[in-house]
Structures are given as C-alpha cells and as structure tokens.
C-alpha cells in the first residue's frame, strides 16, 4: 500500500488541554522553541488520539509568528505540515512572520524572505542562532 494513502484525510484542530502534554514532549524531542508555550497557541493533527503534528501561532500586538512546527517522524511527507501552515495562515488575520531553516518549503506556501521585521522577530532569530544550532542558515520570512 502506498504510504501517502494511509492518511488521506486529516483534520487540523485547536489543541485541547489533554493533548498538550504530547505536544510538549514532542517539542522537546524535536528540539524546537519551547519558551512560554500554552495549549491555546497550538493547532494539532492527530489520529485515534495519537499526535501526528502540531504548529504554534504566537500573537503579538500588530503581527503574529508561525513557530514550533513539527511532524512526528513516522508521519512525515504526507502533507501534514502543509495543512498546518495553511491553517495558521488562514487564522492569523494580521502580518505573519516565521524564522526557519527551510525557506524552500515555506516559499511554496506563500512566504517570502524579508529583511525588515519586528523587534520580537529579531529576538527570535537571535534565540534560534544561539540556542537551536543547525548547519542550515536561519532566515526570516513573511506571508504574502
């Protein structure tokens, strides 16, 4: 059976309090930004009570940040991250930024690299570089 047909339909939902512990554990396992997290910031995809993926929308006064996007390894390459990002874009209702090492993925979803962005995003970029080291370059992107 084709792996991509196993999960043909999944639904992105607001994270409930009982799901948040699984999100927290997965964020730590995936070494993502775990600062000041709360359940209401997250959207999740799960099947039969098992977490498959999640994304966080951090709201600020004049903009929002898409962050802490993760898909558990066994569920990758099935479109879950794409659906999570699309849902956050629809939900944001304000300028939406992100800090990422995957500009190609996000550009396909309507994000563009940018040089000018809010102070909080500058701080996030500095945090990522200092605390979440990777071989790839971090970039700041904004939804079109």
N, C-alpha and C positions, 0 to 999 in steps of 0.2 A: 504494500500500500504506500502511496506517495505521502511522505511526512507532512507536506503542506496541506493535505486534505483532511488531516486528523482534526484540526481546529478551524473548520471553515467559517464559523460564526462565533465571535466572542464579543462581549459587551463591556464597554468601559463604564465603570460606576464610581460614585463617590466612596472613598474609604470609610468603612464603619469602624467603630472603636475596637470591636473584636478582631478585625483584620490588621490593625495597626502593629501589633507585636510581630507578625510575619513580615510586614514592611520594614520595621526597624531592623530585624535580624538580616534581611536581605540587603539593606542599605550598607550595613557593616561588612557583610560578606563581599559585596561588590566594591567596597572602598569608595563610597560616594559621600557627598556632603550631607552630614548628619546633624548639622547645627540647627537648634531651635525648631525641631520638627513637631507637627501636630497632625492628627488624623484628617482634619478638615482641609488641609492643604493638598491632600493626595487623591488621585484617581487610580483605580486598580482594575486589573483584568484577572479573573480567577475562573477556575472550572472545578465544580464539585468541591468547593471550599479550599482548593489549593491555589495559592498565589502564583500567577504566571508573570505578571509585570506590573509596573507602577510608574507614576510620574507625579511631580510636585509643582504646584503653582504658588509661588511666593508673591503676595501682593504688597505693593508699596503705594505711596500716595498717588503718584502720577503714572505709574507703569507697573508691569509685573515681570517676573522672572520664571521661565520654564527651567526647572532643575531637577536633580535627583531622579533621573530617568533610568530605569533598569528593567531588564527582562531576564528571568532566570534562564540559565544556560540551556536546559533541555527544551525550552520553548522559543528559542531564538530563530530568526529567519522565517517567521510565519506571519509577519505584518503587525505584530502586537505593538511594537514601538511606534510604528507609523500611525496606528489608530490612536494611541495615547497622545501623541503630539498633535494630531488633528483635533482631538477633543479639547486639549488645552488651548489651542489657537482659537477655537470657537467660543470658549468660555472666558477668555481673558478680557475682552471689551476695553482694551487700552493698549498702548505700546507694549510689546512683548520682546524681552531680551533673553539670551542664554549665553553661557560660557561652555565651550565644548572643544573636544579634540577631533570631532567628526564633522567638519564643515560640509563634506560631500553629501552625507546623509541628510543634514538639515537643509541644505540648499534645494534639494529635491522636494522639500516640504514647504518651500516659500520663505526661507530665511536667507538673509544676505549678511556678509561680514560688514562690520561697521567700525569706525574709528572714534566716533563720538557717542558717549553713553553716560548714563547717570553715575554719580559717585558710588552708589551701592554696588553697581556692576564692576566698577574699578576695584572695589574692595574684594568682591567675589573672585575676580581674576587673580588678584594678588594672593588670596587664600588658596586657590587651586594650585597655583605655581609653587607655593611654599609647603603645602600640606598634602597635596594629592599628586606627587610627581609621576609623570609618564614620559615616554620617549617622544610622543607626538606634541605638536605645538598647540597651546590653548588659543582659541580665537573667541571674540565676542560677535554675536550675530543678533540681528533684529528681524522680526517677522515683517514681511511686506504687507 
